Amino acid sequence: MLELNYIRSQKEEVLRGLKIRNYTEEDLAIVDNILSLDEARRSTQTELDNNLAESNKLSKAIGGLFKEGKREEAEAMKGQVTVLKAVAKDLEAKNKKAIEQMEELLLAVPNIPHQSVPPGTSSDDNEVYRAWEHPLPELSDQAKPHWELAKEYNIFDLELGVKITGAGFPVFRGQGARLERALINFFLDEASKAGYEEIIPPLMVNEDAARATGQLPDKEGQMYHVEKENFYLIPTAEVPITNIYRDVIVNEKDFPIKLTGYTPCFRREAGSYGAHVRGLNRVHQFDKVEIVQIAHPDSSYEQLNGMLDHVAALLDKLKLPYRILRLCGGDMGFTSALTFDFEVWSAAQKRWLEVSSVSNFQTYQSNRMKVRFKDENKKTRLAHTLNGSALALARIVAALLENNQTADGINIPAVLHRYTGFEKIEK
């Protein structure tokens, strides 16, 4: 959630950012509506403060009048206090309503894009930040997409997932299951080497946690909801891990706080049909290792660059061709100020597959969560939050299977051999 003081003092910057997100003039009226409610709230608060001051003043005077035996004057003054208290009650109700309306509007305003975010309306307008500079792998005409390889080598089973749960819930088997586990352990070990503390969080969160990181009210349609307990299955480990620091004042010397965790992720992901969503390209449950940082505002973009380098190093070690995109205003997430997507090349499908998003949220999440610190001047400030996939496994597995297929099996990247216990998936 944007800070109210920021909207008030940087109105033109807010409007610029919302235009980058393709807000129309009609949409932009929300900013003036927020400021009008804030002005009304402040005016009401001033009136309420004056009312309470006058009431306190009269209450003290009443005590003195009673001591002096001036009972009639005291009783008359008590009547004035009664009227003031009634007015105060109305003012408090008016103030509460203005605050509720203002907070409802604030929750509907997305984060303001960083100055480097390009304009655009869809993924077609995203900017290639770092291109793949080597030849892309080419396969023979007999090469197969990963969903066919899965059947041939018994790696995962989508039909079995339908039997047990429903479409989009794959069952990994045998060497496929071991490959999945190997990737998880590899990603976690690499994150630990980079200084991230490993977390095993709950797989469900309450409404407060989902609201704190921005999943509510923006993405509730994408989450699975356990209605009886009012819990949500997590769409990403970012949600429970970042919430560890909700309502916490951290020590400035502890920045950057670096956390990582593996979880299954659950997303309803209603969408279109076709080859581009076949197999593991779009599923409702997938494994992911997430990296999260709570950072000092002065160095959060330096940390963001470090996170990009971390994800890139993972893909280099897996020998997967990749590129990095800077997302345009129309394709960014609601809570992000700047997002970079990593895409790997799927040689059999001949297309790029998104496998990671790395984002800086600046104070948008921390304002909701009240993640604060005291700076060297003892001033309380909001921290910055960042997160990234390192990595999402479904499409990583898809690309590994397709790019490394041979006539006699599927080669496993050397960096994973000690985790898998085998170098090739064979029939």
C-alpha positions as CSV (number, residue, x, y, z in Angstrom):
1,M,0.0,0.0,0.0
2,L,1.3,3.4,-0.9
3,E,2.1,5.8,2.0
4,L,-0.4,8.5,2.3
5,N,2.3,11.1,2.8
6,Y,3.9,10.0,-0.4
7,I,0.6,10.5,-2.4
8,R,0.2,13.9,-0.8
9,S,3.7,15.2,-1.4
10,Q,4.4,13.4,-4.7
11,K,1.0,13.6,-6.4
12,E,2.5,14.2,-9.9
13,E,4.9,11.2,-9.5
14,V,2.0,9.0,-8.5
15,L,-0.1,10.1,-11.5
16,R,2.9,9.5,-13.8
17,G,3.4,6.0,-12.4
18,L,-0.3,5.1,-12.8
19,K,-0.3,6.3,-16.4
20,I,2.7,3.9,-17.0
21,R,0.3,1.3,-15.7
22,N,-2.2,2.4,-18.3
23,Y,-4.6,4.2,-16.0
24,T,-7.1,6.4,-17.8
25,E,-8.1,9.9,-16.8
26,E,-11.2,8.4,-15.2
27,D,-9.1,5.9,-13.3
28,L,-6.7,8.6,-12.1
29,A,-9.6,10.2,-10.2
30,I,-8.9,7.8,-7.4
31,V,-5.9,9.9,-6.4
32,D,-8.0,13.0,-5.9
33,N,-10.6,11.0,-4.1
34,I,-8.0,9.7,-1.6
35,L,-6.6,13.2,-1.1
36,S,-10.2,14.6,-0.6
37,L,-10.9,12.0,2.0
38,D,-7.6,12.7,3.7
39,E,-8.4,16.4,3.8
40,A,-11.8,15.8,5.2
41,R,-10.3,13.4,7.8
42,R,-7.7,16.0,8.8
43,S,-10.3,18.7,9.1
44,T,-12.6,16.5,11.2
45,Q,-9.6,15.5,13.3
46,T,-8.8,19.2,14.0
47,E,-12.4,19.8,14.9
48,L,-12.4,16.8,17.1
49,D,-9.2,17.9,18.8
50,N,-10.6,21.3,19.5
51,N,-13.8,19.8,20.8
52,L,-11.9,17.5,23.2
53,A,-9.7,20.4,24.3
54,E,-12.7,22.6,25.1
55,S,-14.4,19.7,26.8
56,N,-11.4,19.1,29.0
57,K,-11.1,22.8,29.8
58,L,-14.8,22.9,30.9
59,S,-14.5,19.8,32.9
60,K,-11.6,21.3,34.9
61,A,-13.6,24.5,35.4
62,I,-16.6,22.5,36.6
63,G,-14.6,21.0,39.4
64,G,-13.5,24.5,40.5
65,L,-17.1,25.9,40.4
66,F,-18.3,23.0,42.6
67,K,-15.5,23.8,45.1
68,E,-16.5,27.4,45.2
69,G,-20.2,26.4,45.8
70,K,-21.3,27.7,42.4
71,R,-23.5,24.7,41.7
72,E,-25.9,26.3,39.2
73,E,-23.0,27.5,37.0
74,A,-21.3,24.1,37.3
75,E,-24.5,22.3,36.2
76,A,-25.0,24.7,33.3
77,M,-21.4,24.0,32.2
78,K,-22.0,20.3,32.5
79,G,-24.7,20.7,30.0
80,Q,-22.2,22.2,27.6
81,V,-19.9,19.3,28.1
82,T,-22.7,16.9,27.4
83,V,-23.3,18.7,24.1
84,L,-19.6,18.7,23.2
85,K,-19.4,14.9,24.0
86,A,-22.3,14.2,21.6
87,V,-20.7,16.3,18.9
88,A,-17.4,14.5,19.6
89,K,-19.1,11.1,19.1
90,D,-20.5,12.2,15.8
91,L,-17.0,13.5,14.7
92,E,-15.4,10.3,15.7
93,A,-17.9,8.3,13.6
94,K,-17.3,10.7,10.7
95,N,-13.6,10.3,11.0
96,K,-13.7,6.5,11.3
97,K,-15.8,6.4,8.1
98,A,-13.4,8.6,6.2
99,I,-10.5,6.5,7.3
100,E,-12.2,3.3,6.2
101,Q,-13.1,4.7,2.8
102,M,-9.6,6.1,2.3
103,E,-8.0,2.8,3.3
104,E,-10.3,0.9,0.9
105,L,-9.2,3.2,-1.9
106,L,-5.5,2.9,-0.9
107,L,-5.8,-0.9,-1.2
108,A,-7.0,-0.4,-4.8
109,V,-4.0,1.6,-5.9
110,P,-1.0,-0.4,-7.2
111,N,2.6,0.3,-6.5
112,I,4.2,3.2,-8.5
113,P,6.6,1.8,-11.1
114,H,10.3,2.6,-10.9
115,Q,11.6,5.3,-13.3
116,S,13.2,2.5,-15.5
117,V,9.9,0.7,-16.1
118,P,9.0,1.0,-19.8
119,P,5.5,1.9,-20.9
120,G,3.4,-0.9,-22.5
121,T,0.1,-2.7,-22.3
122,S,1.1,-6.4,-22.3
123,S,4.0,-8.9,-22.3
124,D,4.6,-8.0,-25.9
125,D,6.0,-4.7,-24.7
126,N,8.4,-6.1,-22.2
127,E,12.0,-5.0,-22.7
128,V,14.9,-7.4,-23.2
129,Y,17.3,-6.5,-20.3
130,R,19.8,-9.2,-20.9
131,A,19.7,-11.3,-24.1
132,W,21.1,-14.8,-24.7
133,E,24.3,-14.2,-26.7
134,H,25.0,-17.7,-27.9
135,P,23.4,-20.0,-30.4
136,L,20.2,-21.6,-29.2
137,P,20.3,-25.4,-29.0
138,E,18.7,-27.2,-32.0
139,L,17.2,-30.6,-31.8
140,S,16.6,-33.3,-34.5
141,D,13.3,-33.6,-36.2
142,Q,12.5,-36.6,-33.9
143,A,12.8,-34.4,-30.8
144,K,9.8,-34.5,-28.5
145,P,8.1,-32.0,-26.1
146,H,8.4,-32.8,-22.5
147,W,4.9,-34.2,-22.1
148,E,5.7,-36.9,-24.6
149,L,9.1,-37.6,-23.0
150,A,7.3,-37.9,-19.6
151,K,5.2,-40.8,-20.9
152,E,8.1,-42.4,-22.7
153,Y,10.4,-42.3,-19.7
154,N,7.7,-42.5,-16.9
155,I,8.9,-39.1,-15.5
156,F,5.5,-37.6,-14.5
157,D,1.9,-38.5,-15.0
158,L,-0.7,-35.9,-15.6
159,E,-3.6,-38.4,-16.1
160,L,-2.9,-39.9,-12.7
161,G,-3.0,-36.4,-11.2
162,V,-6.5,-36.0,-12.8
163,K,-7.6,-39.3,-11.2
164,I,-6.3,-38.2,-7.7
165,T,-7.1,-34.5,-7.7
166,G,-7.9,-32.9,-11.1
167,A,-6.2,-31.3,-14.1
168,G,-3.0,-29.5,-13.4
169,F,-1.7,-31.6,-10.5
170,P,1.1,-33.7,-11.9
171,V,2.4,-36.9,-10.2
172,F,6.2,-37.3,-10.5
173,R,7.5,-40.8,-10.5
174,G,10.8,-42.7,-10.2
175,Q,13.7,-40.8,-11.7
176,G,11.4,-37.8,-12.4
177,A,10.7,-37.6,-8.6
178,R,14.4,-37.8,-7.9
179,L,15.1,-35.1,-10.4
180,E,12.5,-32.8,-8.8
181,R,14.0,-33.4,-5.4
182,A,17.5,-32.9,-6.7
183,L,16.6,-29.5,-8.1
184,I,15.0,-28.4,-4.9
185,N,18.1,-29.4,-2.9
186,F,20.5,-27.8,-5.4
187,F,18.6,-24.5,-5.3
188,L,18.4,-24.5,-1.5
189,D,22.1,-25.3,-1.1
190,E,23.0,-22.5,-3.6
191,A,20.8,-20.0,-1.6
192,S,22.4,-21.1,1.7
193,K,25.9,-20.5,0.2
194,A,24.7,-17.0,-0.8
195,G,23.8,-16.2,2.8
196,Y,20.1,-16.9,2.8
197,E,18.5,-18.5,5.9
198,E,16.4,-21.5,5.1
199,I,12.8,-21.4,6.2
200,I,10.1,-24.1,6.1
201,P,6.9,-22.1,6.4
202,P,3.2,-23.2,6.6
203,L,1.5,-23.9,3.3
204,M,-1.6,-22.0,4.3
205,V,-1.9,-18.4,5.5
206,N,-4.6,-16.3,7.1
207,E,-6.3,-13.3,5.6
208,D,-4.0,-10.8,7.3
209,A,-0.9,-12.5,5.9
210,A,-2.4,-12.6,2.4
211,R,-3.4,-9.0,2.6
212,A,0.0,-7.9,3.9
213,T,1.9,-9.0,0.8
214,G,-0.7,-7.8,-1.6
215,Q,-2.4,-11.1,-2.6
216,L,-5.6,-9.6,-1.2
217,P,-7.7,-7.9,-2.5
218,D,-5.9,-8.1,-5.9
219,K,-5.4,-11.8,-6.5
220,E,-8.0,-13.6,-4.4
221,G,-9.4,-15.2,-7.5
222,Q,-6.0,-16.9,-8.2
223,M,-5.8,-18.5,-4.7
224,Y,-7.4,-21.7,-3.3
225,H,-9.5,-20.7,-0.3
226,V,-10.3,-23.0,2.7
227,E,-13.5,-21.3,3.6
228,K,-14.3,-22.9,7.0
229,E,-11.0,-21.7,8.6
230,N,-10.7,-18.8,6.2
231,F,-7.2,-19.9,5.2
232,Y,-5.6,-19.5,1.7
233,L,-3.2,-22.1,0.1
234,I,0.0,-20.1,-0.7
235,P,0.6,-19.1,-4.3
236,T,4.3,-18.7,-3.4
237,A,6.6,-18.9,-0.4
238,E,7.0,-15.2,-0.6
239,V,3.7,-14.8,1.4
240,P,4.5,-16.7,4.6
241,I,8.2,-15.9,4.6
242,T,7.8,-12.1,4.2
243,N,5.1,-12.2,6.9
244,I,7.7,-13.4,9.4
245,Y,8.6,-9.7,9.8
246,R,5.1,-8.3,9.9
247,D,4.7,-5.7,12.7
248,V,8.5,-6.1,13.5
249,I,11.0,-3.2,14.0
250,V,14.2,-4.7,12.8
251,N,17.7,-3.6,13.6
252,E,19.3,-1.5,10.9
253,K,22.6,-3.4,11.3
254,D,20.8,-6.6,10.3
255,F,20.1,-5.5,6.7
256,P,19.9,-7.1,4.3
257,I,17.8,-9.9,5.9
258,K,18.0,-12.8,3.5
259,L,15.5,-15.7,3.6
260,T,14.9,-18.7,1.4
261,G,12.4,-21.5,1.4
262,Y,11.1,-24.4,-0.6
263,T,7.3,-25.0,-0.8
264,P,4.7,-26.4,-3.2
265,C,2.8,-23.5,-4.7
266,F,-0.9,-23.5,-5.5
267,R,-2.5,-21.4,-8.2
268,R,-5.9,-21.7,-9.8
269,E,-4.4,-20.3,-13.1
270,A,-7.6,-20.4,-15.2
271,G,-6.5,-19.8,-18.7
272,S,-6.6,-20.8,-22.4
273,Y,-5.9,-24.2,-24.0
274,G,-3.3,-25.3,-26.5
275,A,0.3,-26.4,-26.7
276,H,1.6,-23.3,-24.9
277,V,-0.1,-24.6,-21.7
278,R,0.4,-28.3,-22.2
279,G,2.3,-30.6,-19.8
280,L,4.2,-28.6,-17.1
281,N,3.8,-25.2,-18.9
282,R,0.8,-24.3,-16.7
283,V,-0.2,-26.3,-13.6
284,H,-2.1,-25.7,-10.4
285,Q,0.5,-27.1,-8.1
286,F,4.3,-26.8,-8.6
287,D,7.4,-26.7,-6.5
288,K,9.5,-23.6,-6.1
289,V,12.4,-22.3,-4.1
290,E,11.9,-18.6,-3.2
291,I,14.4,-16.0,-2.1
292,V,13.2,-13.0,0.0
293,Q,15.0,-10.0,1.3
294,I,14.1,-7.3,3.8
295,A,16.5,-4.5,2.8
296,H,17.6,-0.9,3.7
297,P,15.9,1.6,1.3
298,D,19.2,3.0,0.4
299,S,20.6,-0.3,-0.9
300,S,17.5,-2.3,-2.1
301,Y,18.3,-1.9,-5.8
302,E,21.8,-3.1,-5.2
303,Q,20.3,-6.1,-3.5
304,L,17.9,-6.5,-6.5
305,N,20.9,-6.7,-8.8
306,G,22.5,-9.3,-6.6
307,M,19.3,-11.4,-6.7
308,L,19.4,-11.2,-10.5
309,D,23.0,-12.5,-10.5
310,H,22.0,-15.3,-8.2
311,V,19.2,-16.6,-10.4
312,A,21.4,-16.2,-13.5
313,A,24.1,-18.3,-11.9
314,L,21.7,-21.1,-11.2
315,L,20.7,-21.2,-14.9
316,D,24.3,-21.0,-16.0
317,K,25.1,-24.0,-13.8
318,L,22.2,-25.9,-15.3
319,K,23.4,-24.9,-18.8
320,L,20.0,-23.6,-19.7
321,P,19.8,-20.8,-22.3
322,Y,18.0,-17.8,-20.7
323,R,17.2,-14.2,-21.2
324,I,16.0,-11.5,-18.7
325,L,13.1,-9.2,-19.4
326,R,12.3,-5.9,-17.7
327,L,8.5,-5.9,-17.4
328,C,6.5,-3.0,-18.8
329,G,3.9,-1.1,-16.8
330,G,1.0,-3.1,-18.2
331,D,2.6,-6.5,-17.4
332,M,3.9,-5.8,-13.9
333,G,2.4,-7.3,-10.7
334,F,0.1,-5.1,-8.6
335,T,2.6,-4.7,-5.7
336,S,5.9,-4.4,-7.6
337,A,7.9,-1.3,-8.4
338,L,10.3,-3.1,-10.7
339,T,10.2,-6.7,-12.0
340,F,12.6,-8.7,-14.0
341,D,11.4,-12.1,-15.5
342,F,13.8,-14.9,-16.4
343,E,12.8,-17.1,-19.4
344,V,14.6,-20.3,-20.5
345,W,14.6,-21.7,-24.0
346,S,12.5,-24.7,-24.6
347,A,14.2,-26.3,-27.6
348,A,11.4,-28.8,-28.5
349,Q,8.7,-26.2,-28.2
350,K,10.9,-23.5,-29.7
351,R,9.7,-20.9,-27.3
352,W,10.7,-19.1,-24.1
353,L,9.3,-20.2,-20.8
354,E,9.1,-18.0,-17.8
355,V,10.8,-19.6,-14.8
356,S,11.4,-16.7,-12.4
357,S,10.3,-13.2,-11.4
358,V,12.5,-11.0,-9.3
359,S,11.0,-7.9,-7.9
360,N,11.6,-4.9,-5.6
361,F,8.4,-3.8,-3.9
362,Q,10.1,-0.8,-2.1
363,T,7.8,0.2,0.8
364,Y,4.5,-1.1,-0.8
365,Q,4.4,-4.4,1.2
366,S,6.2,-3.1,4.3
367,N,3.7,-0.3,4.7
368,R,0.9,-2.9,4.9
369,M,3.0,-5.1,7.1
370,K,4.6,-2.3,9.2
371,V,8.1,-3.7,8.7
372,R,10.2,-0.8,10.1
373,F,13.6,0.1,11.4
374,K,15.1,3.1,13.3
375,D,17.8,4.8,11.3
376,E,21.0,6.4,12.7
377,N,18.9,9.5,13.6
378,K,16.4,7.4,15.6
379,K,13.8,8.1,13.0
380,T,11.4,5.2,12.3
381,R,11.3,4.3,8.6
382,L,9.8,1.6,6.4
383,A,12.1,-1.2,5.1
384,H,12.1,-2.3,1.5
385,T,11.0,-5.9,0.6
386,L,12.2,-8.0,-2.4
387,N,11.6,-11.5,-3.6
388,G,12.4,-13.8,-6.5
389,S,11.9,-17.3,-7.8
390,A,15.2,-19.3,-7.5
391,L,13.7,-21.2,-9.2
392,A,10.2,-22.4,-10.2
393,L,10.7,-26.1,-11.0
394,A,7.9,-27.0,-13.4
395,R,9.2,-25.2,-16.4
396,I,12.8,-25.8,-15.4
397,V,12.1,-29.5,-15.6
398,A,10.3,-29.1,-18.9
399,A,13.3,-27.3,-20.4
400,L,15.9,-29.7,-19.0
401,L,14.0,-32.7,-20.4
402,E,13.6,-31.2,-23.9
403,N,17.0,-29.6,-24.3
404,N,18.9,-32.6,-23.0
405,Q,17.1,-35.5,-24.8
406,T,19.2,-37.9,-26.9
407,A,18.5,-41.0,-28.8
408,D,19.3,-43.2,-25.8
409,G,18.1,-41.1,-22.9
410,I,17.9,-37.7,-21.2
411,N,21.2,-36.3,-19.9
412,I,21.2,-34.7,-16.5
413,P,23.3,-31.6,-16.0
414,A,26.6,-32.4,-14.2
415,V,25.8,-30.0,-11.3
416,L,22.9,-32.3,-10.3
417,H,24.7,-35.7,-10.5
418,R,25.5,-35.7,-6.8
419,Y,21.9,-35.0,-6.0
420,T,20.2,-37.4,-8.4
421,G,22.6,-40.3,-8.1
422,F,22.4,-40.8,-11.8
423,E,23.6,-39.0,-15.0
424,K,20.9,-40.0,-17.4
425,I,17.2,-40.8,-17.4
426,E,16.8,-44.1,-19.2
427,K,13.8,-46.1,-20.2
